[in-house]
Amino acid sequence: MGESGDRFLTALLDEAEWISQRLPGCRVEILDGEITVTPLPDAAHAEALTDVTVQLIHLHDRRTCVVQRVGLWLPGGPSDFAVPDLSVIDGDYNDHLVAYNCYAPAIFRLVLEVTSHNYGNERRKTAAYAAAGLPVYVLADRAERRVHVLTDPRDGRYRKRATYRPGESFALPEAVGEPVRLSADSALGPP
C-alpha cells in the first residue's frame, strides 16, 4: 500500500480512537473498513455477561484469561478490529499485541457476543471471526431468544452451527481449554 493508503488507514484508526474517547462506554469497531459504534448496553446485557463469566471463571488462570471487551485485530482489512463482549484468550496475550490495544486472533479461543437492541453487525462479525480462524464463536441473540455456537472455521465461514433455546445447556468445544457447560439462559440474560 502506498503512502496515501497508509495515511488513510492511520486516519481511520485515529478517528475510531477519537470517537471512542468522546463516547465513553460505547463500543467502537472497524468492520470491513467502516467505523461502527454500538451504544452503551443495558443492564440485562451486562447481567448475561456476568452470568457467563461466572460459568467460565474456572478457566481463568495464568495460562488462560476470561476477559471482557478486549480488542481483536481482524485480518479482513488493514485497519479492521472488533471488540467482543467476552473472550477466552491465552495467558501470554502481552506477546501478541498488534496495535491500538488489539491482539492477534491466534490467542482467542472463544469469543461471545450478546446482542443489544441494535442489530446489524452479526453477519459481518460472523464472517470476520471465521476468516480470523477463531475456533468458537457464541452468539446470544436476545431478540430471538437463541444461542448459536459456531465452530470449525474454514474458508471464511463456520462449518458447524448448533442452536440452543432457553432451558437448554451445552458443552463448549475443547478449544476453550477444558470441559465447560453453559446454559442458554445465562448467555441470554433476562427477557
Backbone bond lengths (Angstrom), bond angles and torsions (degrees), N, CA, C in turn:
res aa  C-N    CA-C-N  psi(-1)  N-CA   C-N-CA  omega(-1)  CA-C   N-CA-C  phi
1 M - - - 1.443 - - 1.518 108.15 -
2 G 1.300 116.13 140.49 1.453 120.92 -178.45 1.509 112.60 -77.86
3 E 1.335 114.29 177.42 1.463 120.48 -176.90 1.525 111.84 -60.42
4 S 1.333 118.36 -40.93 1.469 120.11 -179.49 1.525 110.58 -66.57
5 G 1.332 118.12 -36.77 1.466 121.54 176.36 1.515 111.70 -65.08
6 D 1.331 116.49 -41.49 1.464 120.60 177.61 1.525 110.65 -63.00
7 R 1.331 116.71 -39.81 1.473 120.39 178.32 1.529 110.51 -63.94
8 F 1.334 116.37 -40.12 1.460 120.04 179.12 1.527 110.33 -62.03
9 L 1.340 116.94 -45.55 1.463 120.19 -178.95 1.512 111.19 -63.88
10 T 1.319 116.77 -42.47 1.461 120.35 177.55 1.522 109.39 -63.61
11 A 1.327 117.41 -41.68 1.465 121.02 179.13 1.529 110.73 -63.34
12 L 1.325 117.58 -39.95 1.460 121.41 179.17 1.531 110.50 -63.90
13 L 1.318 116.51 -45.54 1.468 120.36 177.77 1.529 110.95 -64.92
14 D 1.317 117.05 -40.90 1.466 120.46 177.44 1.528 110.99 -63.77
15 E 1.322 117.25 -39.38 1.465 121.43 177.92 1.531 110.29 -63.53
16 A 1.321 116.91 -42.84 1.470 120.35 177.52 1.529 110.35 -60.98
17 E 1.315 116.80 -41.19 1.469 121.09 177.85 1.523 110.76 -64.78
18 W 1.339 117.30 -42.55 1.454 122.18 179.46 1.534 110.58 -60.51
19 I 1.344 116.78 -45.05 1.464 121.62 178.69 1.528 109.72 -62.42
20 S 1.313 116.30 -44.32 1.463 121.06 -179.01 1.522 111.96 -58.96
21 Q 1.320 116.82 -40.11 1.468 120.94 -179.80 1.530 111.63 -69.09
22 R 1.308 117.87 -28.26 1.455 121.03 -177.46 1.526 113.77 -92.56
23 L 1.307 117.14 -11.05 1.464 121.93 179.08 1.529 109.85 -126.35
24 P 1.329 117.76 68.75 1.458 120.18 -176.94 1.533 111.43 -57.06
25 G 1.306 115.44 136.28 1.460 121.23 179.84 1.505 114.06 91.42
26 C 1.319 117.89 -22.17 1.462 120.91 177.17 1.529 109.13 -78.44
27 R 1.315 115.00 152.90 1.453 120.24 178.80 1.521 108.57 -100.08
28 V 1.323 115.85 120.81 1.460 121.84 179.10 1.525 107.33 -109.31
29 E 1.328 115.83 128.18 1.464 121.64 -179.31 1.525 108.56 -137.77
30 I 1.324 116.19 162.37 1.459 121.37 171.73 1.524 106.64 -120.79
31 L 1.330 115.37 115.51 1.463 122.13 -179.82 1.520 107.94 -122.87
32 D 1.302 116.94 125.57 1.466 121.94 -178.68 1.527 111.88 54.29
33 G 1.333 116.48 38.42 1.454 121.44 177.51 1.520 114.48 74.96
34 E 1.327 117.81 12.30 1.466 122.20 -177.93 1.524 109.56 -121.47
35 I 1.318 116.78 131.51 1.463 120.92 177.31 1.522 109.11 -74.60
36 T 1.324 116.26 129.66 1.458 121.86 175.07 1.522 108.54 -120.43
37 V 1.316 115.93 144.91 1.461 121.74 179.33 1.519 108.17 -127.38
38 T 1.311 116.07 124.07 1.455 122.18 178.12 1.523 108.01 -107.10
39 P 1.335 117.27 126.89 1.463 119.94 -177.98 1.527 112.65 -63.09
40 L 1.304 115.06 166.64 1.456 123.02 176.42 1.524 109.27 -53.74
41 P 1.341 118.62 130.04 1.466 120.21 -178.65 1.528 111.79 -72.66
42 D 1.329 114.83 160.15 1.455 119.50 177.90 1.532 110.56 -84.35
43 A 1.331 116.24 175.30 1.466 121.18 -175.85 1.527 112.29 -65.75
44 A 1.337 117.91 -33.83 1.465 120.31 178.95 1.530 110.72 -64.22
45 H 1.315 116.70 -37.62 1.468 122.14 176.07 1.527 109.31 -61.90
46 A 1.324 116.29 -48.11 1.472 120.77 179.71 1.519 111.35 -63.40
47 E 1.318 117.35 -38.11 1.465 120.80 178.81 1.527 110.85 -63.65
48 A 1.331 116.81 -41.96 1.467 120.28 177.77 1.531 110.51 -59.98
49 L 1.335 116.95 -44.75 1.471 119.99 179.79 1.522 111.51 -64.05
50 T 1.323 116.90 -39.04 1.465 119.79 178.08 1.519 110.05 -64.52
51 D 1.331 118.04 -44.42 1.466 120.90 179.96 1.531 111.55 -61.08
52 V 1.329 116.99 -41.93 1.475 119.71 178.69 1.529 110.34 -67.49
53 T 1.319 116.95 -41.50 1.471 120.25 178.50 1.522 110.51 -58.01
54 V 1.323 117.14 -42.78 1.467 120.86 178.72 1.529 110.34 -60.60
55 Q 1.324 117.11 -40.85 1.467 120.23 179.83 1.527 112.60 -69.47
56 L 1.334 116.76 -24.88 1.470 120.48 -178.24 1.526 113.24 -99.48
57 I 1.312 118.39 -5.06 1.465 121.18 -168.50 1.524 113.03 -58.78
58 H 1.312 118.38 -28.76 1.478 119.24 179.60 1.534 112.24 -65.84
59 L 1.341 117.80 -15.47 1.463 120.58 175.81 1.525 112.06 -78.22
60 H 1.332 116.34 -18.63 1.466 121.54 -172.81 1.528 110.06 -78.60
61 D 1.326 115.01 105.38 1.466 122.03 175.83 1.530 107.24 -147.72
62 R 1.274 118.43 -164.78 1.478 120.06 -177.56 1.527 113.50 -69.88
63 R 1.322 117.66 -23.07 1.466 121.08 -179.42 1.524 113.07 -89.45
64 T 1.318 116.10 -24.76 1.462 122.21 -175.83 1.523 108.72 -139.05
65 C 1.334 116.02 141.84 1.463 120.67 178.36 1.524 109.65 -126.37
66 V 1.322 115.54 139.00 1.455 122.55 172.10 1.524 105.34 -102.90
67 V 1.329 116.38 115.86 1.465 120.80 -171.32 1.526 110.75 -133.73
68 Q 1.320 115.69 157.74 1.455 121.47 176.32 1.521 109.96 -116.85
69 R 1.337 114.76 140.33 1.470 123.04 174.02 1.529 114.20 54.36
70 V 1.320 115.62 52.24 1.461 121.83 174.85 1.526 107.73 -104.38
71 G 1.329 116.55 132.34 1.451 122.16 -176.23 1.516 113.43 -65.54
72 L 1.330 115.04 138.22 1.457 123.83 -179.95 1.517 108.18 -120.95
73 W 1.331 117.26 114.56 1.467 122.40 178.59 1.519 107.89 -74.04
74 L 1.325 116.87 127.82 1.465 121.49 -175.88 1.522 111.55 -104.96
75 P 1.321 116.81 140.58 1.468 120.23 -177.72 1.526 114.11 -79.08
76 G 1.335 118.62 -8.51 1.463 121.05 -174.66 1.506 115.31 -66.11
77 G 1.304 117.60 -30.39 1.457 121.55 -179.77 1.510 109.03 -144.29
78 P 1.302 117.66 157.70 1.463 119.65 -174.49 1.524 114.48 -67.63
79 S 1.339 117.70 -14.36 1.464 119.07 177.77 1.525 111.71 -129.02
80 D 1.321 117.74 14.66 1.462 121.15 -176.76 1.522 111.99 -76.77
81 F 1.328 114.28 137.13 1.462 120.14 172.54 1.516 108.81 -153.49
82 A 1.327 115.44 155.73 1.460 122.25 176.89 1.517 108.15 -127.93
83 V 1.316 115.10 162.86 1.462 121.47 177.82 1.524 106.83 -129.60
84 P 1.334 117.51 86.05 1.466 120.02 -179.44 1.525 111.51 -61.26
85 D 1.327 114.94 151.75 1.463 119.75 177.99 1.527 111.39 -59.35
86 L 1.311 116.78 -45.14 1.469 121.67 -177.30 1.523 108.31 -145.23
87 S 1.317 116.42 143.60 1.464 121.08 178.89 1.516 110.00 -140.88
88 V 1.311 115.07 152.80 1.460 122.13 166.51 1.522 104.43 -110.57
89 I 1.337 115.36 119.29 1.468 120.21 -174.75 1.525 110.62 -127.32
90 D 1.324 115.15 161.62 1.461 120.95 175.74 1.523 109.97 -65.63
91 G 1.325 115.84 146.38 1.452 121.39 -178.69 1.516 114.66 -67.70
92 D 1.326 118.62 -18.49 1.468 120.99 179.81 1.529 111.53 -92.06
93 Y 1.315 116.57 32.76 1.463 121.50 -175.41 1.523 113.53 -56.43
94 N 1.334 118.51 -29.96 1.470 119.88 -179.61 1.529 112.47 -59.81
95 D 1.323 116.43 -26.60 1.460 120.62 178.59 1.529 112.57 -77.91
96 H 1.335 117.44 -3.53 1.462 121.28 -172.76 1.529 113.55 -125.16
97 L 1.320 116.34 22.10 1.457 120.52 176.11 1.529 108.85 -69.97
98 V 1.341 117.12 128.32 1.459 121.23 -179.43 1.525 109.62 -96.58
99 A 1.334 117.13 -62.77 1.470 122.69 -179.03 1.523 108.55 -171.83
100 Y 1.321 116.43 158.72 1.462 122.49 174.37 1.532 112.14 49.06
101 N 1.304 116.97 42.46 1.472 122.97 -179.88 1.520 112.91 58.46
102 C 1.306 117.14 30.58 1.460 122.50 176.53 1.523 109.26 -113.76
103 Y 1.314 115.46 145.62 1.453 121.77 -173.74 1.526 110.60 -115.19
104 A 1.326 115.31 157.25 1.459 122.22 -179.11 1.525 110.80 -64.02
105 P 1.327 117.36 143.12 1.462 120.91 -179.00 1.531 114.10 -59.49
106 A 1.320 117.39 -26.09 1.466 120.76 -175.54 1.519 113.44 -59.56
107 I 1.325 118.61 -23.69 1.470 119.66 -178.00 1.524 113.06 -88.75
108 F 1.322 117.98 -7.09 1.466 121.53 -177.75 1.529 109.78 -88.05
109 R 1.322 116.23 118.65 1.465 121.70 177.70 1.523 111.61 -91.75
110 L 1.330 114.97 -30.58 1.454 121.70 -178.90 1.519 108.10 -153.27
111 V 1.316 116.30 141.04 1.457 120.93 167.05 1.519 106.95 -125.48
112 L 1.336 114.87 144.62 1.452 121.13 -179.94 1.526 107.99 -131.80
113 E 1.306 115.09 132.53 1.461 121.53 176.64 1.518 107.93 -122.36
114 V 1.323 116.11 135.04 1.454 123.18 173.00 1.521 105.68 -110.54
115 T 1.328 116.64 122.05 1.458 118.37 -177.31 1.524 110.83 -68.78
116 S 1.311 114.43 148.59 1.453 122.03 175.27 1.522 107.89 -106.22
117 H 1.307 116.68 -165.33 1.457 120.04 179.95 1.523 112.60 -71.83
118 N 1.313 117.53 -15.90 1.469 120.06 178.30 1.533 108.41 -104.66
119 Y 1.313 115.72 119.31 1.452 121.10 -178.77 1.525 108.63 -109.02
120 G 1.295 116.85 163.82 1.445 118.66 174.39 1.512 114.55 145.24
121 N 1.324 117.79 -29.69 1.462 119.80 -177.66 1.529 113.31 -92.79
122 E 1.318 118.09 -2.74 1.463 120.02 -173.29 1.525 112.61 -59.70
123 R 1.322 117.47 -44.58 1.474 119.52 -178.85 1.522 111.22 -65.92
124 R 1.330 116.08 -43.50 1.466 118.75 179.92 1.514 110.56 -64.66
125 K 1.327 116.75 -40.57 1.461 119.43 179.70 1.520 111.05 -67.91
126 T 1.319 117.61 -39.77 1.470 119.81 178.55 1.525 110.00 -58.44
127 A 1.315 117.17 -47.00 1.465 120.95 179.37 1.528 111.13 -64.95
128 A 1.332 117.11 -41.92 1.472 120.72 -179.10 1.525 110.85 -65.93
129 Y 1.326 117.17 -42.16 1.465 120.36 -179.79 1.528 110.90 -66.53
130 A 1.328 116.99 -39.18 1.469 120.14 177.15 1.526 110.34 -65.45
131 A 1.330 117.40 -43.62 1.472 121.00 178.89 1.525 111.08 -62.77
132 A 1.327 116.60 -31.75 1.466 120.98 178.75 1.526 111.68 -77.88
133 G 1.329 117.38 -9.85 1.464 120.91 178.56 1.519 114.01 79.52
134 L 1.332 117.94 22.20 1.462 119.73 179.38 1.521 108.69 -67.53
135 P 1.333 117.45 121.90 1.462 119.97 -170.50 1.525 115.26 -67.12
136 V 1.332 117.84 -29.93 1.468 120.37 -178.22 1.526 109.01 -138.33
137 Y 1.319 115.49 124.58 1.464 121.68 175.07 1.522 107.19 -123.70
138 V 1.330 115.84 120.31 1.459 121.80 178.31 1.524 107.19 -109.83
139 L 1.320 116.08 124.15 1.455 122.17 178.64 1.525 108.13 -117.38
140 A 1.317 116.13 113.31 1.456 121.86 176.76 1.521 107.94 -95.38
141 D 1.317 116.45 104.72 1.458 122.94 -177.06 1.524 108.37 -91.76
142 R 1.318 115.51 100.56 1.463 120.32 -175.66 1.525 112.72 -69.06
143 A 1.310 118.50 -31.65 1.466 120.77 -179.30 1.523 111.02 -67.99
144 E 1.330 116.61 -43.33 1.464 121.71 -178.96 1.530 112.69 -88.63
145 R 1.343 116.06 -8.92 1.470 122.63 -178.16 1.532 110.40 55.64
146 R 1.338 114.73 51.10 1.468 122.30 178.11 1.521 109.05 -136.91
147 V 1.323 116.39 147.32 1.461 121.88 172.97 1.521 107.02 -114.38
148 H 1.312 116.04 125.87 1.465 121.87 179.54 1.526 107.89 -108.02
149 V 1.322 116.52 129.00 1.460 122.24 176.88 1.520 106.65 -113.02
150 L 1.333 115.83 114.83 1.453 121.80 -177.22 1.524 109.19 -109.99
151 T 1.323 116.23 132.13 1.463 121.68 -177.32 1.528 109.97 -141.24
152 D 1.312 115.05 175.39 1.458 123.84 176.96 1.534 112.35 60.43
153 P 1.345 116.37 62.75 1.467 119.19 179.98 1.532 111.40 -73.27
154 R 1.321 115.45 127.57 1.467 120.94 175.11 1.513 108.91 -151.00
155 D 1.321 115.28 139.76 1.464 121.33 176.05 1.533 112.02 54.31
156 G 1.327 116.30 39.33 1.455 120.63 174.93 1.511 116.07 77.01
157 R 1.319 117.68 14.34 1.464 119.67 176.30 1.528 110.16 -148.68
158 Y 1.314 114.09 158.74 1.467 119.72 176.57 1.520 108.73 -87.04
159 R 1.323 115.49 129.65 1.459 120.52 -175.68 1.529 112.77 -88.05
160 K 1.326 116.67 -20.37 1.470 119.76 179.86 1.525 109.44 -124.23
161 R 1.329 114.22 138.73 1.462 120.17 179.58 1.528 108.15 -143.57
162 A 1.314 115.02 131.85 1.462 121.10 174.74 1.524 107.16 -125.96
163 T 1.316 116.30 144.74 1.463 121.49 -178.24 1.524 109.15 -123.18
164 Y 1.346 115.25 137.19 1.462 121.51 -177.67 1.520 109.72 -127.64
165 R 1.326 114.27 145.57 1.461 122.34 -179.07 1.524 109.91 -106.91
166 P 1.325 116.99 165.63 1.467 119.51 174.10 1.534 110.74 -53.01
167 G 1.309 114.98 141.33 1.459 120.69 -177.65 1.518 113.36 93.07
168 E 1.325 117.30 -14.18 1.470 121.39 179.98 1.520 109.99 -100.77
169 S 1.320 114.82 154.57 1.461 120.08 172.30 1.516 107.78 -127.02
170 F 1.330 115.64 166.64 1.454 119.67 -175.09 1.523 109.63 -152.47
171 A 1.325 114.53 152.99 1.463 121.21 176.35 1.522 108.56 -91.23
172 L 1.316 115.69 135.71 1.462 120.27 174.48 1.528 108.82 -81.16
173 P 1.320 117.41 149.10 1.464 120.03 178.29 1.532 112.00 -61.16
174 E 1.307 116.38 158.50 1.465 122.57 -177.63 1.519 113.38 -61.47
175 A 1.307 117.92 -16.22 1.462 120.92 -179.65 1.520 112.36 -57.53
176 V 1.333 118.44 -22.47 1.464 120.09 -179.73 1.525 111.89 -74.75
177 G 1.311 118.47 -13.77 1.461 120.25 174.52 1.509 114.61 125.15
178 E 1.316 117.46 -37.91 1.460 122.39 175.96 1.519 108.07 -161.71
179 P 1.331 116.68 168.53 1.470 118.93 -176.37 1.537 112.69 -59.82
180 V 1.318 114.45 133.46 1.466 121.49 179.04 1.525 108.15 -143.84
181 R 1.317 115.96 135.10 1.459 121.58 172.20 1.532 108.61 -112.56
182 L 1.310 115.15 136.63 1.455 121.37 175.59 1.528 108.64 -120.74
183 S 1.301 115.67 152.11 1.460 119.83 173.14 1.515 109.00 -100.19
184 A 1.310 115.86 141.16 1.462 119.63 177.10 1.518 110.07 -61.15
185 D 1.327 117.57 -35.60 1.470 120.56 179.65 1.524 111.68 -59.63
186 S 1.329 116.82 -41.56 1.466 119.77 179.48 1.517 111.36 -64.97
187 A 1.321 117.40 -43.99 1.460 120.82 -177.52 1.533 111.44 -69.07
188 L 1.308 117.33 -30.00 1.471 120.72 -178.08 1.516 112.69 -86.04
189 G 1.312 117.50 -24.29 1.457 120.01 -177.55 1.519 110.59 71.49
190 P 1.326 116.59 -175.33 1.460 119.56 -179.00 1.525 111.22 -68.69
191 P 1.352 116.37 149.15 1.484 119.85 179.70 1.522 112.04 -64.76
